[in-house]
């Protein structure tokens, strides 16, 4: 059966079923052709905004011959095969072979289209305000649109997943943590008596404080969050209060429009609170270049460029950054409009490039010994590096000493001075510099902080924030995007293709409010598409970061519009939309290809695998490898070591030896002790230049730029990490001991371990193989601790352990 399924997947290709004009052809024509052949422009007297108009043709005759794609003028021009007409689209990239094949198939099938089709707006679909589609009374809107499309293709949805799978799936999706065996047992029993108990489970998970951690990581990807400055020096920074703000805001279900406004312009809100200022850390997550000799203005501009592009990608789903150097080649975004948006971010305080002033807020000191120890390690590193880079001052001061002045320096300094300069340890170098070079502002500041930490004084917490200059900078267009070639002066403004911003002198706050205006056709669609992507592995619009004319057409446009309008109608509540999605039968389907294909019999070859092998139509759920952080969190939970504390300074769990030597500057990594060693991966300190390998190997972003969709690779390094990484081996030791403590038979212990990792009991074959492994280790001479440790390593390395079914 497995070989048959694999063969089918390799041999089948999409597009075998009848082509749907409304879903597949019309969006293609609208994005590629209607600009020149629509209501406002009919080059060659040809209109392509309806199928009837296309059949009628233009001055060169009919463009479509139903049933004969080779004789159709439309196909000939798309392929560049016409003797007189240039290849279309004119002066734009050609359609790819799959798109041309789709058009040809539609024509060969008779060019079927609705008889009552009306001309659509000439604008690209994404620039038209979504309207709420009709849903039959009492129907689940999500299931209605999905199943309507499946029925059109002659397909059926897969059966519902088992209750064990459902509780693990929804627990991981909403909190990023697996259910305990006791929670699984309780839910399965309740669900079999009353399937409506699933709703109570969903409500419980949405109210969990761990919900904010799981979905906070989703947002931090888009905010390009990390704990260091980036570039080659990659110094640590304090911005974790912003991370905690995101978690708290999501746990409170802060309306997404307010969530947006506070991050883009919290500092400009009336009587801005400390929390609202911290929220503006979203745009302080840009990289900062601290190298000497750089042009600070260049890198200030780079930061502004990053903010414009990130804002366009995260909220509008547009590649606005393409207009930095010239008019956008495909979307209606002009070079001038780019700099009108640039102007909104051009008047904030600098980011600290090469020592420039930077804006922060100060919070209360943190009473946390791990934070103090981390501070000590980082301060010692900064002082050591500073002393290494500035030897001349202390050498000159030593030469100026007289025998008399030497005796007044104290025993520690005198002893250090007797040691050759190159052989002095850190404490000796520090003591000499402090005694002899008393006017260095930089050293004195670092040394005073270190003395405080060594005395147990808690550090004051700062967080990077946005702050507007008293007087706005003027903004000019940069010729070809070069900041050394300023051109025409521009004022703040928005994209003309979207609703206007009716303000004479708009502020960053006005821009934020415009972005989440209910008249903006993009924001609600873009965000809901990304939420959908998290649950099904792919957005309704597959190009989740490009809703422009070159992006993918939505597979279910009416569903996307329903989600967007429902999101706004629910007061921009993310929790309400999470519940709507996970309560749907579409979400609750089995992810098994075999089960899904079987439900579409009698002839599997004519069923789902042939019609939709990549599952665009969602005839089954999608099996997803867990995000990097959740891989750690799941194994931590199974081992019984997880420390569930929320928030606070980043922590330093064990990482492989030598990792911090890989960057240009070797940074300290003071391994956390106690509970901090076992915190969720959300709280792990991330250097952009040298991120923790166990996160990188599972495709965690590095924070260099906004990440709207993580890749999911499958490499041997992942298995090797789960087997051999020091942290995961520690988890295996703990899980092995946990299983040894179960006062039952070996078989029952193994069943318990399997449940901890997968939320289900093993099959008979799986149980026998685990028992055989245990016996093999005993016979090989392993003691009980080692035997169970090795079994635990296998359980933690199961594909199912690190996969959301």
Secondary structure, 3 states (H helix, E strand, C coil): CHHHHHHHHHHCCCCCCCCCHHHHHHHHHHHHCCCCECCCCEHHHCCCCCHHHHHHCECCECCCCCCCHHHCHHHHHHHCCCCCCCCCCCCCCCCCHHHHHHHHHHHHCCCCCCCCCCCCCCCCHHHCCCCCCCCCCCCCHHHHHHHHHHHHCCCCCCCECCHHHHHHHHHHHHHCCCCCHHHHHHHHHHHHHCCCHHHHHHHHHHCCHHHHHHHHHHHHHHCCCCCECCCCCCCECCCHHHHHHHHHHHHCCCCHHHHHHHHHHHHHCCCCCHHHHHHHHHHHCCCCCCCCCCCHHHHHHHHHHHHHHHHHHHHHCCCHHHHCCCCCCCCCCCHHHHHHHHHHHCCECCECHHHCCECEEECCCCCCHHHHHHHHHHHHHHHHHHHHHCCHHHHHHHHCCCHHHHCCCCHHHHHHHHCCHHHCCHHHHHHHHHHHCCCCHHHHHHHHHHHHHHCCCCCCCEEECCCECCCCCCEEEEHHHCCCCEEEEECCCCCCCCCCCCCCCCCHHHHHHHHCCCCCCCHHHHHHHHHHHHHHCCCCCCCCCCCCCCCCCCCCHHHHHHHHHHHHHCCCCHHHHHHHHHCCCCCCECCCHHHHHHCCCCCHHHCHHHHCCCCCCCCCCCCEECCHHHHHHHHHHHHCCCCCCCCCCCECCCCCCCHHHCCCCCCCCCCCCHHHHHCCHHHECCCCCCCCHHHHCCCCCCCCCCCCCCCCCCCHHHHHHHHHCHHHHHHHHHHHHHHHCCCCCHHHHHHHHHHHHHCCCCCHHHHHHHHHHHHHHHHCCCCHHHHHHHHHHHHHCCCCCCEEC
